[in-house]
Amino acid sequence: MKTLVYSNIYTMDCTHPFVEAMCIEDGVVKEIGGRGQFAEQDMDQVLNYSEQFIFPGFIDTHVHTSPCGALMTGVQVHGETTITGVLAAIKDRAKSEPSGQWIFVAGFQDKNMKEKRFPTLEELDQISTSHPIMIVHNDLHPYMCNTCAVERLHLNPEVDGVETNKKNEPNGMVVDPYCMPLLEEISQIMPKDELIAGYKKMDDYAVSNGVTTVFTKDFYPMQRILWENRSQFKTTTHPMVMINGCTNEKDIARVVEDQDFARRATMCVFADGAFDGWSASVIDPYKDRPDSFGMLYYSDEELYAFVERVHLAEMQASVHAIGDNAIEQVLRVYERVLAKYPRADHRHRIEHFECPTKRAILKAAELGVALGMQPLLLEVCEGMDMEGYRCFIGDRVERCSPYRSVLDMGILVGGGSDFSVTEMKPLRAIMIGMQHPVPGERFSLTEGLQMYTCNAAKLGCLEDRKGKLIPGLDADFVVLAENPYTTPTEEIADIPILKTYTFGRLAYEK
């Protein structure tokens, strides 16, 4: 199948940044050039988008998959500001769900509640004792369950992160460090067909926003499901396999020994939690909890054992680190591993890199560490007035999401959403990063587009397949109604996405 496409095509390749025509054959870009360069009679199909603007398909470098399909169809409480409102929304859903059906509640922010808390187990039990109910904090740390969910999940009061009452019984709240491991257990108790259906919802949502490649961050069982059913999806999935414990050799070995994932997948662990749960590890104490410094999930030696194992397998390591103390721990470990086993262009990653010190930025550049960052955290978590985290870390919030400082050091940054923490909307993310509340940390439109195309591909070692519209690469592209380069910054998020193509095939049409 040979397709000729006419349009205003931005290739994201510095040698041929703009062309008028693109020839696609069997899902791959065959040639690019001028409008009169190709013979239409030799084509099976001619697509004329001369009044529109084409960019490479966007790449989201950080998406949590297994809970998100359920959350997309769950009770949405983003706009609620009282416990009464949240409970009413859950109660309304419970009326229409059959007994025993899970009810997930998405978009909850306790700091936005008038009461500054989660609903209690008793309040949730008053709604239903036959539906397992789980309220998921907007940043996926922490959760609140009713008794039915506690029982269905077999929450163990001896597990660190399962909070208890005076009788040492689970009180429904799950906090770090158990938040992410619990997601694996949820995915294992949900039917396989529901997990696939959930990802299909995400898949449709992704292409509607121009996203053609998704870095799926999940545990091994879910990654296998995604891989084995990849032909059902419109997007390309890149596995970021979460490892349940730095010293969990079984978890690591099954990825290394998996022929589909060996040297392909990224292996991920968490160094700390999140500011909203006071579990991000900080050098100085939390403003509102002067005796709290958050938590490091692992010692340096435990984290070193993980990175060394992944590094020697010639794979890519990725470590979630939000607080400045966690970021510095990861950099210490990366430096030790690279000093002992030098490897050029290793591209080991830090996820979020949300509140680094200046010395951490310098060290990341020195070590060649790559970053997966999410500009929409500025809007959703930190706040465009920087007040979202000021209650937790005071004036340190001014150091959050330092894009200009990072890019000026030549550090590779790939853009993502951390979905469902923020929306999977690259154009909105780019617009927000261009309007960073700290003016000195803003990035340009071109830099933002690179984060979600060519640099995102490079972050996942996919630059030989994705991220640019040049001969030999996959024909993934998005058709925009307007040119971002002539659109006012504050309107970039509103540019209509008309069509999305994956491997030269139409995957979405507005």
N, C-alpha and C positions, 0 to 999 in steps of 0.2 A: 504494500500500500504506500503510494507516494503522494504526499500532500504539500502544496505550496501555500504559504501564508504571507499575505501582504499586511503590513502594519508599520507603526512607529515602534521599532523593536529595540529595547535597551538590553544588551546582552550581558551586562555586568562583567565584561571582559575588557581590560584596559587597552588591548591592542586593536579591538574592533568594537568600541562601546555602543555604536548605534548603526543599525542596518534597516533596510526597508522590506527585505524579503527573506524567507527562511524555508528551505526545503527539508521535509521530514520523510524518512523512510523507515518502516518497521519500528516505529516508536522512538527513533533516534534522530537527532539533528544531523542531516547529511551535508548541507551547505548553507551558507548565509551570504547575503550580498545585496546588490541594488535591485530595484523594481524590474528593470528590463533584462536581468541576467539569466532568467530561467524561461524555458519553453513550456507554456501552459499545456500544450497538447501532449506533453510527456507525463503529465500528472493525472492521478486518479481523482484528485480533489483539489479545488482551489478555494481558499478561505480569504475573504477580503475584509480586513479590519483596519482599513486605511485611516478611518476617523478615530480609531481607538489607540491604546498604548499597551504594549506587551512587555512584561518582565518575566524573568525566570520564576517558576513556581516557588512560593515561599516555603521555608523550612523552619519547623518549630523544634528547637533543640532540647526541650524538657517538658514532657507531658506525663502525668500520672494516669495510667490507663484503667486498671481494674475497678476503682471506685467510681470513675467519672461517668460511665454510662448510666449507672444507677443514680448518681447525683443529678444528671441532666434531666431525668424524669422524676426526681424526688420533689419534695416540698421546697419551694424557693422562698427564702425569708430575707433576701438581701435588703428589702426596704423596711423591714420591721425594726422598731426601736423600743419595744416593750416585751417582757416575758408573756404578758397576756396575749399580745398579737401573735407571737410565735406559737403559743399553745393552741390558739384558735385555728391557725393555719394547719397545724398537724391534725387537730381534731376533725377538721373538714375533710382532710384526705382519708383519715381512718374510716370514715363513714362509707367510702366507696371502695375500699380495698377488702378482699376476702380475708377471713381469719387466717393468721399464720404468715401473711405476706409482709415482707420487709417494708418499712417506711423509712427512707433516708431523708434527712433534712439538710439542705445545702444553703450556703451563703450566710451562715450564722457568725456574727461578730459580737462577743460579749461586751467589748468596750463600747459598742454602739448602743447597748441596751440602757435604758433609764436606770435599771437595777444593777448594772455592771456585773452580771453573773450569767451562768447557764441555768436553764430550767433544772429542777431537781428530779431524781429518780421517782419520787413520790408524785410529783406533778405530772410526769409522763405516764405513770401507772394509772392515774385518774382518767387519762384519755383512753388507754387500752392496755389490757393484760394479755391479749391474744395476738397482737401484732408486735414483732420486734421493732423497736424504734431506736434510731441512732441519729443524733444531731452531730454533724460534722462541722467543726470550725472552718471558716473560710480558707485558712492556710493549712488545713489538714492536720493541725496539732492544736488542741486535743479533741476528744469526742465525749458525748454524754449519751448513756443508754438507759432504757427502761428495764424492768426486771426480766421481761421476756427476752430481750436482746442479751442481757447478762447471762441468762441461762443458755440461750442458743449458742453463744460464743464460749461458754464454759470459762468465764473469766476467773482466773486464779488469784486470790488475794495475796499470795506469796510472790507474785510476779511484780517486779519493779515497774511502776507505771500504772498499776491497777489500784486506784484509791479505795479506801475502805471506811466503814463507819466504826462506831465504838465497839461493836461486836466482832470486828475484823471480817466483816462481810463486804463484798464489793458495793460501793455506793453509786455505781453507774458511770463514774468519771474515769476516763483513760487518758493519761498524760504521757509525755516522753519519759523514758526512752521506748515505751511500748507502742506508740502510735503507728509507726510504719510496720513492725511485725504483725500487728493486728490486721492490717490491710491484707496481708498474705492469707491469714486465716479466713477472712471474709470471702476472698476470691475462691478459696478452696471449698467453702460450703455452698457457694452459689452454683447453680447448674451451668454446665459448659455453654449451652445454647443461649442462656441469659448473658453470659460474659461476651460471647460473640455479637449478640444483638446490641449490647451496650457499646462495643467498639464501633459497630456500624453506625450508631448514632453520632459518635465522635467523628467518624470518617466523613459522614455527610456534612457535619458542622465544619470540619477542617476545610474541605474543598470549597464550601460556600464562602470562606474567607481567603481563598487563594492559596491555602496551604496544601502542598502536594507531597511532602515528606515529613513524617512525625517520628521523633526520637521517643520511643515508648519506654518509660521508666517504671519497671515492675519486677516482681519476683519471677524466678525461672518457670514455674508452672504456667503462669499467664503468658510469658514470652513464647513458650512452646505452642500454646493455643493460637497466638497471633501468627506465629511463623507458619504453622501447618494450615492455617486458613487464610493466608495472605492473598490468595487469588480472589477472595470475596471482597477485598477492600480496594478502594480507589487510590488511596495514598500508599506510598512506600513506607514501610516501618523499619526503623533502625533500633535494634534492641539495646537498651541500657538496663542490664540485669542487676537488680538489687540483691545484695548478699546479706543474709541474716546473721551478721556477726563477723567481725574482722578475722577471727581465728577459725571460722567455720570452713574447714578444708573440704568437707563434703559439698557444700554449696559452690565453692570456687572450682573444685575439680570437675563437677558435672558441666560447667560452662566451658572450661578449658578443653574438656574431652568431647564436647558436642561438636560434630563436624560442621553443623550449620552455623554455630556461633564462634568457634575458635578463630581468633585473630580478626573477627568481625564485630563482636559485641563489645560494648563498654561495660565494665563492672563497677558497681556503685555501692558506697556505704555512706553513713551519716556521721559527721564529726560532732554535730550538736543539733539542737532543735530549732526553735523559732522565738522571736521576741514576744509574740502574743502569748506564748505559754511560759514566759520567763525561763526558757530552756536553751536559748542561744547562749553560747559561752562567751562571756565578756571579760575584758581585762580589769575594768573598774566596775563596781557594783551597779545594779539597776537603780535608777533614780527613785522609783516607788517602793523598792525593796532593798534597803541599804545593806542587808546581810546576805543578799543573793548575787551570785556570779553566773547563774545558769549552770549548764552541765556539759562536760565533755563525755561523749559516749564511750570513748576508749582511751587507754594510755597511749603514749607515744610508741611504746614497743608493740602494742597490739595493732595499732594503725600501720606501723612499719611492716609488720608481718604480712598484712594484706597487700600493701603497695608493692613490696618486694615480690610476692608471689605472682601478682598480675603483671608486673614489669618483666619478670623473667619468662613469662608465657608470651611475651611480645604483644601484649594487649594493652588497652587503654584503661587507666584507672580514673574514677570520678568520685570526688568526695564533696558531699553537701557541707558547706560551712558558711554560716551567716554572721555570727558574732566575731569580733576582732580577735579574741583569744583562740577560737576554733580555726580561723583562717591562718593564724601564725603557727598553730600546731601542724596543720596540713603542709604548710610550706617547709617547716623543719623536717618533716618526714620525707617529703619529696626531695629535699636537698640531700639527705643522707643516702637515699636510694640511688640518686643520680651520681653522687660522688663515688659510690661503690661500683655501680654498674652504668657507666656513661652510655647514653643512647641519644643520638641526635634526633630531633623532631619527634619526641615521644608523645607530645600532645596530651599528657595527663591533665585532667581537668579539675577545676573547683567549681561547684554549682553555687550560684547566687553571688558569692563574694560581696555580700551586701554592705558590710560596714568595716572595711579594711583600714588599717593605719597606713600612713604614707610609706613606712618602711616595708609593709607587706606588698604594696604595689610595686615598689622597686625590686623586691625579692622575686615576685612572680615574673616580672620581666626578665630578670637575670637568669632564672631557671627555665624559661620558655614554657611556663605553665599556661594553659589555655583556660578560658572562662566561659561558662554557660550562664548568661545573665538575662534578666527579664524586666524590660523597661516599664511594663505596666504595674510592677510593684510600687513604683512611684505614686501612681494614682490610687491603687487599691489599699496598700499597706502603709507606706510612709506618709502619703498625703501630699497633694500638690502645694500645700502650705507647710509641709514637713511636721505637722502636728500629730500625725497618726502614731508615730513612734516616740515623740518627745516625752510622752508620759512614762515610757519605759527607760529610755536611755538619755534623756535630756538633750543637750546641745550636740551630742555625738550623732544625732540624726542628720546633721549637716554633712557628715562624711558618707552617708549612704548612697549607693548607686553612683559611684564616681566615674561616670563614663568618659568624660574628657581626660581625666588624669590617667585612666587605664589605656585609652587609645593613643594618647600622646607618647606612651612608653612602648608602643608597638606590640602590645599584647593582643593575641587572637581572641576575639569575642564573637560568640554565636548567640543570636537572639532566641528567646523562647517565651513561653507563657506560664510555665508551672501549672498548667491547667489541671484542676479547676480553680486554682487560687486566683488566676486572672483569666480573662477571655483569650481565646485563641484568635487574636485579631492583630496581625503584624502591622497593618497600616495605622491602627490606633496606637500600637506600641511605639512605632517610629515617631508619630506626632508627639506623644508624651515625652519621649526622650529629647526631642528637639525643643521642648518647653520645660526642661528640667527646672524645678524651683530654685536650684542654685545655678544661676546663669553660667558660671564658669565651668560647669560640668555637662553642658549640653553637647550633643553630637549633631552633625549635619545630616541632611537628607540622604546623601550618597552613603555616608557611614551607616545610617540606619538600614538602608536597603541592602548593603553588603552584609550586615549582621544576620539578615533573614534570607540571604541567597548564597553567594559564593563563600563567605566566611563561615556561615552555618554548615555548609557542606564540608569545608575543611575541618571544622571542629569534630565532625564525625568520620573523618578520613574518607569522605565520599566525593572529593573534588574531581575524581576521574569519571564521575557519573552524573553529578548534580551541581546546581548552583549557578550555572552559566548557560547561555544559549549559543553554543559554539559546536562545530562539527565533532561528532563522536560522543556527545553527552545526551542523556535522556531528554526527550522533548516534553518536559514539564514546563508549563507556562500559564500565566494568568493574564486575562484581557481586562484592562481598566478603562472606564469610560472617560477619564480625565487624566491629564499628565501631572503627576505629583510635583514635577519641577516648575510648573506654572500655577500651581494651586497654593493659596495662602496656607501657611503652616497649620492654623487652627481648623482648617477644613479638610486636611489630608485624610483623616479617619472616615470622612463621609464620601470619599470617592467610591462610586459603585463598582463592585466586582461583577463584570458581565458574564464571564466564562472562565472556567478553569479546565486545563487539559493536563492529563497525565499520560505519558508515553504516547503523545500525539492523539489521544482519544479524549473526547469531550466527557468530563467528569462532573461538571456543574454548569448550569445555565440559569442566569437570573430571570 
